[in-house]
């Protein structure tokens, strides 16, 4: 049995993708937009609408509610060497595939602007990962550094 088998696996780090203030603000904005739509309903009904206009209006309403819901429920998770963020689709990055990182974090504005990590992979793909907890992003950056250090070691 190897020593590596005796070491318990690291606990996964997880946090909301956006700060609490921003999630509450998203809910308030969505509720306000829906409320404004309901308040305007009598005036909207009095107007003649083309089918295309109704479709655009309905899609806009669905888009506002859908994006607001994803801002609230989006999560970022670091499990092992894989960073995952839920959104309309799940974004994933493996520490061994990353060639460049850039952490964008303005501590005074952290309650409004989520810390984010720009990740460039070997295949040229670029992705942004947000996390309300900057420690999660820096932990991923450390894992990337560990992989880069291993890649630079000469083979034995």
C-alpha positions, 0 to 999 in steps of 0.5 A, a space after each residue: 500500500 502506498 503512502 498516497 493511499 493513506 492520505 484522505 482526499 482533500 475536501 472539495 471547496 465550494 462557494 456561490 459564484 456571485 456575492 450575496 449582495 449581487 444575488 439579492 440585487 438580482 432577485 430585486 431587479 427581477 421582481 421589479 421588472 416582473 412587477 413593472 410588467 404586471 403593472 403595465 399589463 392594462 396598457 400593454 393589452 390596449 395596444 395592438 401587437 404583431 405576433 413577432 412583437 409578442 414573441 420578442 416580448 415573451 423571450 425578453 421576459 423569459 430571458 430576464 427571469 432565467 438569467 436572474 435565476 442563474 445568478 442566484 443559483 450558480 456555484 463554483 466548485 474546486 474538487 481535486 484539480 478540477 474547477 467547475 462553475 454551474 451556469 447555463 452550461 457547466 464550465 470546467 477547467 483541469 489544472 493540468 490543462 491550464 497555461 495561463 491564469 489571471 485573477 481579477 479581484 478588487 477587494 473594496 468592491 468584492 460585495 458588488 463585483 465577484 472575484 474572477 479568474 481568467 483561465 486559458 487552456 492548452 487548446 486556446 480556449 478561454 473561460 471566466 470563473 467567478 466565485 464569491 470566495 477568492 480563496 477558492 480561485 487562489 486554491 485552483 491557481 496553486 494547483 495549476 502552479 503545482 502542475 506547471 512545476 511538475 511539468 518543468 521537472 526533468 524526467 527521472 
